[in-house]
């Protein structure tokens, strides 16, 4: 996959930028960014980043005071699609994809209906499976069909791991966050779970870093802690904000989410099997767009 950006700064010649799958690039007015726009008075030194790993392209606003508009809507973190229009000050950037668009892109007629343009195995790159499970994953390239095959084979836990890898980070975190909210009841929601939900609603870098600070010293056997790690591992960097970015491996979010599911179900060993099935069913409903994340508190 390649991403073609047609950038037009008012009063200047158009500019064509090509990004490749696997590339992470920063944009801003600073000459040290990967793509510098010194003529744009609306650009901050490190304005935003495009993360084009895992056959998708995510926009992350790096400067908390900066604005980026995707199709006239302000965003802090967003998945890009072919045909999108970005607006940053006097600069307009049109997005065109060549090849596969994304592993979980949204149908234009419904903001919650997924379609798949990479295989299950590609979405699960970096996830380890037992040989029999790996055979199912590789022989069922369409994720929902793979999930059905795993369930038919009695492989519920691997199906949860596949689903956690297939969903984008925000949707995967929302899946377990919603499950925990329902299983715990409003009076038992921890401060961390509330912060995780706040990140789902508005996935800003500030929310992500606050969650990082909490999980550093939190109980490692808590499902909420692992879900917090999933938020932090969603990127854009594992390093402190003051140093050069260190992008996280793409499979970490799914690993953390599936671990949270196991720990949550394991709280009651007698019902663990049925709980895992309920968690998986809940995730299928997220995948199918039946459980969209909230847009406000």
N, C-alpha and C positions, 0 to 999 in steps of 0.2 A: 504494500500500500504506500502511496505517496500523497502528500497533502500540498496542494498548490494554493498559495495565498496571493491574491491580487490586491496590493496595498496602494491606496491613493491618498496622499497628503494634499490638502487644498492648496492650490497654487504651485504644485511641484509635479514632475513627471511621474507616471505610474511606476510601480515597483513590483516585480514578480519574485516570490520566495518559494522554494520547494523544500519540504521536509520529508524525510523518509521514515518508514516504520522503525521503531526502536529509538528514535531521536528525541532528545529533550532539549528545548531551546528557550532562551530568555530574550525578551524584547523590552526596550526602553530607550531613553535618551542618552544613557551612558555609552561611551565608545567601547567599553569592555563587555557589553552584552553581546549575545550571539548575533542579534540583528538590531542595529542601532538606528533610531529615528531622531537625530538631533534637531531636525527642522520642525518637529511636532511640539508645539508649546504645551500640548495636553499630556505628553508622556512624562512620567517620572523616571528617575535613573534606572530602576529595575521595576518596570511596570507590571508585566505579566509573563507567564511561562506557558509553553505548550508541551505537554507530555504525550508523545506519540508512540508509547510502548503498548504491547499487548493488543495490537490491531485496533486501537481506538485512539482518539485524540482528545485530551482533557485540557481545558484552559484553567489556569490557576492565577488569580490576581496576587502578586507578590507584595505590593505596597498597600497597606491597609487604608490609606487615604486616597487611593487611586480609583478611578471609575472605568469599567468596561461594560458596554452594552452589547448584548447578543440579540439580534433581531428586535431592537428597541427596548429590551428588558435588561435592567441592571443585573449583573452576575458577579459572584466572587469565585465560584468554582462551577464549571459546566462542561458537559460533553459536547464536542462539536460535531456537526453533521454537514454533509455536502450541501451547499446552497446557503449556509448561514452567512449573515452579515454582522461584522463586529464594528463597533464605533468607539474610538478612543480620541477624545478631543476632536481636532479637525481631520483625523485620519479615519478612513473607511477601509476595512479589510474584508474581502469576499473570499469565502472558503470553498475549495473544490477538492473532492477526493478522487483519486485514481486507484482503482482496484477495490479491495474490500473496504466497506465503510466502517463497520465496528462489530464487535461480538455481541453487542446488546444495544441496538439503536432503536429510536422511537418512530413508530409509524406516524406520518404527517396527519392522519385523520384522528388519531387518538394519542394523547401524550403519555399513555401508560402501556401501550401494546408493544411488546418486544418482537423483533425479528432478528434472525441470526445469520451472520455472513462469515463466521469462522467456525471451524469444527469444535466439537466438545474437547478433543485432545489438544487443540491449540489453546483453548481457553484454560485448560488444566495444566499447561506447561509449568513444570516445577513442582507439581503435586505428585507424591509417590503413592502408588497403588500396588496391591498384591497382584500377581500375574493374571488371575482369573478376572479380577475387576478391571485391570488394564486392558484386557481383551475386549470387554464390553465397551469401555470408553472409546477405544480405537475403532470398533466396528459399528458404533452408533454416532455418526458425526453431528446429528441434530440434537442439541441438548435436551429438550423435553422427551424425545424418544429414548435417549440414553438413560434418563431418570426412570422412565417407565420400565426399561429392561433391567436396571439395577434393582428396582423394587420387586419386579417379578422373580428375580433371583434371590430375594431375601437380603439384599445388600443395602440396608437402610443407611448405615453410617457412611459408607462410600458415596451414596447418593447425596447425602448432606454435604460432603466435601466437594462433590462435583457442582452442586448448586451454588455453594459459597464461592467457587471459582468462576462460575459463569456470570453471576450477577455483578454489576458494577459495584464499586466499594460502597457508595452511598446506599444503594438498594440492599446490599448484603447486610450492612450494619443495621438498617431499618428493620429488616426481617427479625433479627434476634432481639433488637430493642423492643419491638412490638410484642414479641412472645414474652419477654421478661415483664413488660408492663402489665400484661394480662395475667400472668401466672403469679405475680407478687401482689397485685392490688395496689391502688393509689397510695394507701397509707404506708406501704413498705418500699416505695421507690427511693433508692439511694441518691445522694447528691451526684454521684458519678453517672448514674443512669439518666438523671435529668440533664446533665451536661452533654451526654452522648446524644440524647434526643434533640437538644439545642443545636448540636453540630449537624445532625441530619436535616433539620429545618433550614439552617443557614451554615453551610460548611466552610466557615472562614478559617484562616490560618490562626487567628486569635483563639478560637474555640479549640482547634486541634492542639495548640501548644499548652493550653490550660489543662486539657485532658492528659497530655504527656506528663505534666508535673504531678498529677494525681496518681497515675498508674505506676510511676517509678517506685513508690513505696507502698502500693496497695497489695492486698492478699493475692498471691499468684494462683490460688485454687478457686478464686471467685470468677464466675462467668462474666460478671460486670467488668472485672479487670481485663479479661481477654478481649472483650468487646471494645474497651477503651484502647487497647493496643491496636485493634483493627483500625480504629479511627486514626491513631497516630501513624500507623504504617500505610495509610492511604496516600501519604506524601504531602507535599512535594519533596521533602528532604528528611533524612534521619539525623542529620547533623544539626548543631545549634544554629540559630538564625543568623548569627554573626559571622559564620564561615561559609565557604563554598558549599552548594547543595550536594547531598549524597542521596540520589534517588533510591527508594527501597525496591527490592525485588518484587516483581508483580504478583507472586503467589502468596505473599505474607498476609494480606487482608483476608483472603479466603481461609487460610490456615487458622488465623485467630478467630474468625467467626465460627468455623466448625468446631474448634476447641471449646469455645463458649457454649455451643449447643451440647457438646458431650458433658461438660461440667454441670450445666443446668439440669440435664436429664438424670445425671448421676447422683443428684441430691437425694433421690429416693430409688435405691437399687431395685426394689420390688416392682416399680412401674417404669423403669428406665426404657425398656423396649417400646412400650406404648407411647411414652413421652417423646421419644425420638421420632416416631411415626407422625405424631401430632406436629412436632416442629417442622418436619419435612413437608407436610401438607400445607402448613402456614407459609413456608417458603415458596411452594409451588403457586400459591395464590399471589404472593408478591411478584413472582416471575410473570404471571398471567395478567398483572395489572389490577387485580381485585383488591389489593391492600396498598394503595399509594401512601407515601409518607405525608404527614401534615404540612401545611404551608405556613402555619403560625402556631404559637403556644395557645 
